[in-house]
Amino acid sequence: MRHDIAIVGGGLLGRLLAWRASLSGLGVVLYEAKDRIGNGATAWVAGGMVTPQAEAVDAEPELVAMGRRSLSLWPEWLRALPAPVHYNADGTLLVWQRADAGEARRFEALLKARDPLASFQRLDAQQIAAQEPALSERFHEALYLPGEANVDNRQLLSALADALDETGVECHWNRHVDDAEQPDASIVIDCRGKSAKSRWKELRGVRGEIVRLHAPGVELRHMIRLLHPRSSVYLISRPNGNLVVGATTIESDDASPISVRGALELLSVAYSVLPELAEARIVEMNSDCRPALPDNRPAIRYSPAARRMEVNGLYRHGFLLSPAVVEEVLAVLPQLLKNPHHELGASPRWPSLGTREEALACH
Ligand SMILES: Cc1cc2nc3c(=O)[nH]c(=O)nc-3n(C[C@H](O)[C@H](O)[C@H](O)COP(=O)(O)OP(=O)(O)OC[C@H]3O[C@@H](n4cnc5c(N)ncnc54)[C@H](O)[C@@H]3O)c2cc1C
């Protein structure tokens, strides 16, 4: 049987798209170079934060709006998965050392200027202790960004693999698809993340390093981010006493193991925020490259001649943006399946996604 779509790359975007496309009634085949648990994906290494407000300071309003859309989709989508996925939407607490109060004021001003829907609260020491007992007497001020979320990335990848089985997606795990191959389907969708560079020349890697700790007894209700002029490190509690400390952001295609500098930066921030982490156990140190386009925004491009779509450039925002991006792809697919020679124009909702010129530049 000829499938409607063949998806190459079953990381975060590929799995999510395959599942939602199948739920919408399309026949889907998925090819993933690595295991079904998802350990070949950048999404396996990631922190899983869905924090549109915290990102508003560095990202354009349209991306923030897409992040908000994703934030509203995640709970519903996660509920529809066949296995539970840890999701915490109790918001972000931004904290800082006294010497960095200027950085906090700058962050607050930028947030107000860039995000008209920004809703945050300034907390004093007492309020911090009430909101986040683990931080009691550690910080004199904080900014609370309610509603922001994080999703357990590894549980998500596994639950998505189960969902693909449930909805009848034909999955080929451990199946690397070469550039020269054209899987048999009406439309092929390339979701290879950083590995798509051979076709999309402007893609680059942005290295990120992350540490996973086991710290039973240290439980955080919120995501904690330490504001600092030179780094942006966050701490996220995960079930069973686990804690994620991420992430560095380095302009480099180098996905080799974590550097001493990266490990020191992440661990010293973690220790300065929560000194009781001194006795935590380091379970994993990891690194990978985020797939980024020159403007650090995601893009969809389509070549009518090749009947090939490429969706990429999720950068630091895979979990923040992928539901909104998937929704967009599903909105244009019916038209393209009816007429594969149709040209993909700019999206009315997210104008920066997908243009004909980009599609032509692709081949
Ligand atoms: C340290 C770190 C922390 C991060 N934290 C966050 C965060 O908190 N929040 C957030 O929103 N984002 C975060 N990200 C970014 C996020 O992980 C990425 O944006 C996201 O994973 C990109 O998704 P993707 O599906 O495009 O690529 P991937 O997740 O990398 O998936 C691509 C898949 O394609 C497969 N593949 C490659 N080549 C082939 C081939 N030839 N044939 C078949 N399959 C192939 C790969 O095996 C892989 O499974 C973080 C990234 C890093 C590195």
The ligand as an SDF file (V2000), in Angstrom:
LIG
                    3D

 53 58  0  0  0  0  0  0  0  0999 V2000
   21.0190   20.1460   26.0890 C   0  0  0  0  0  0  0  0  0  0  0  0
   19.7300   20.4680   25.3700 C   0  0  0  0  0  0  0  0  0  0  0  0
   18.6480   20.9370   26.0970 C   0  0  0  0  0  0  0  0  0  0  0  0
   17.4530   21.2460   25.4250 C   0  0  0  0  0  0  0  0  0  0  0  0
   16.4020   21.6660   26.1790 N   0  0  0  0  0  0  0  0  0  0  0  0
   15.2400   22.0090   25.5640 C   0  0  0  0  0  0  0  0  0  0  0  0
   14.1430   22.4670   26.3430 C   0  0  0  0  0  0  0  0  0  0  0  0
   14.1920   22.5050   27.5800 O   0  0  0  0  0  0  0  0  0  0  0  0
   13.0070   22.8630   25.6840 N   0  0  0  0  0  0  0  0  0  0  0  0
   12.9180   22.8280   24.3200 C   0  0  0  0  0  0  0  0  0  0  0  0
   11.8740   23.2210   23.7770 O   0  0  0  0  0  0  0  0  0  0  0  0
   13.9500   22.3610   23.5520 N   0  0  0  0  0  0  0  0  0  0  0  0
   15.1030   21.9630   24.1510 C   0  0  0  0  0  0  0  0  0  0  0  0
   16.1560   21.4910   23.4000 N   0  0  0  0  0  0  0  0  0  0  0  0
   16.0130   21.4870   21.9350 C   0  0  0  0  0  0  0  0  0  0  0  0
   15.2590   20.2450   21.4040 C   0  0  0  0  0  0  0  0  0  0  0  0
   15.8380   19.0750   21.9210 O   0  0  0  0  0  0  0  0  0  0  0  0
   15.3180   20.2450   19.8710 C   0  0  0  0  0  0  0  0  0  0  0  0
   14.8020   21.4640   19.3930 O   0  0  0  0  0  0  0  0  0  0  0  0
   14.4910   19.0870   19.2880 C   0  0  0  0  0  0  0  0  0  0  0  0
   14.9240   17.8490   19.7930 O   0  0  0  0  0  0  0  0  0  0  0  0
   14.5630   19.0660   17.7700 C   0  0  0  0  0  0  0  0  0  0  0  0
   13.6450   18.0800   17.3560 O   0  0  0  0  0  0  0  0  0  0  0  0
   13.7910   17.3480   15.9460 P   0  0  0  0  0  0  0  0  0  0  0  0
   12.7120   16.3220   15.8980 O   0  0  0  0  0  0  0  0  0  0  0  0
   13.9190   18.3550   14.8610 O   0  0  0  0  0  0  0  0  0  0  0  0
   15.2340   16.6250   16.0330 O   0  0  0  0  0  0  0  0  0  0  0  0
   15.6240   15.3300   16.8780 P   0  0  0  0  0  0  0  0  0  0  0  0
   14.9110   15.3170   18.1610 O   0  0  0  0  0  0  0  0  0  0  0  0
   17.1150   15.2940   16.9220 O   0  0  0  0  0  0  0  0  0  0  0  0
   15.1350   14.1160   15.9810 O   0  0  0  0  0  0  0  0  0  0  0  0
   15.7230   13.8190   14.7090 C   0  0  0  0  0  0  0  0  0  0  0  0
   15.6680   12.3050   14.5040 C   0  0  0  0  0  0  0  0  0  0  0  0
   16.0310   12.0100   13.1620 O   0  0  0  0  0  0  0  0  0  0  0  0
   16.7350   10.7670   13.1710 C   0  0  0  0  0  0  0  0  0  0  0  0
   17.5330   10.6870   11.9430 N   0  0  0  0  0  0  0  0  0  0  0  0
   18.6010   11.4720   11.6050 C   0  0  0  0  0  0  0  0  0  0  0  0
   19.0550   11.1260   10.3850 N   0  0  0  0  0  0  0  0  0  0  0  0
   18.2620   10.1050    9.9450 C   0  0  0  0  0  0  0  0  0  0  0  0
   18.2340    9.3460    8.7450 C   0  0  0  0  0  0  0  0  0  0  0  0
   19.0940    9.5660    7.7530 N   0  0  0  0  0  0  0  0  0  0  0  0
   17.3020    8.3730    8.6280 N   0  0  0  0  0  0  0  0  0  0  0  0
   16.3920    8.1410    9.6200 C   0  0  0  0  0  0  0  0  0  0  0  0
   16.3830    8.8450   10.7750 N   0  0  0  0  0  0  0  0  0  0  0  0
   17.2930    9.8230   10.9350 C   0  0  0  0  0  0  0  0  0  0  0  0
   17.5780   10.8550   14.4390 C   0  0  0  0  0  0  0  0  0  0  0  0
   18.0210    9.5770   14.8790 O   0  0  0  0  0  0  0  0  0  0  0  0
   16.6050   11.5220   15.4070 C   0  0  0  0  0  0  0  0  0  0  0  0
   15.8830   10.5660   16.1570 O   0  0  0  0  0  0  0  0  0  0  0  0
   17.3530   21.1250   24.0170 C   0  0  0  0  0  0  0  0  0  0  0  0
   18.4390   20.6250   23.3040 C   0  0  0  0  0  0  0  0  0  0  0  0
   19.6230   20.3020   23.9680 C   0  0  0  0  0  0  0  0  0  0  0  0
   20.7760   19.7380   23.1800 C   0  0  0  0  0  0  0  0  0  0  0  0
  1  2  1  0
  2  3  1  0
  2 52  2  0
  3  4  2  0
  4  5  1  0
  4 50  1  0
  5  6  2  0
  6  7  1  0
  6 13  1  0
  7  8  2  0
  7  9  1  0
  9 10  1  0
 10 11  2  0
 10 12  1  0
 12 13  2  0
 13 14  1  0
 14 15  1  0
 14 50  1  0
 15 16  1  0
 16 17  1  0
 16 18  1  0
 18 19  1  0
 18 20  1  0
 20 21  1  0
 20 22  1  0
 22 23  1  0
 23 24  1  0
 24 25  2  0
 24 26  1  0
 24 27  1  0
 27 28  1  0
 28 29  2  0
 28 30  1  0
 28 31  1  0
 31 32  1  0
 32 33  1  0
 33 34  1  0
 33 48  1  0
 34 35  1  0
 35 36  1  0
 35 46  1  0
 36 37  1  0
 36 45  1  0
 37 38  2  0
 38 39  1  0
 39 40  1  0
 39 45  2  0
 40 41  1  0
 40 42  2  0
 42 43  1  0
 43 44  2  0
 44 45  1  0
 46 47  1  0
 46 48  1  0
 48 49  1  0
 50 51  2  0
 51 52  1  0
 52 53  1  0
M  END
$$$$
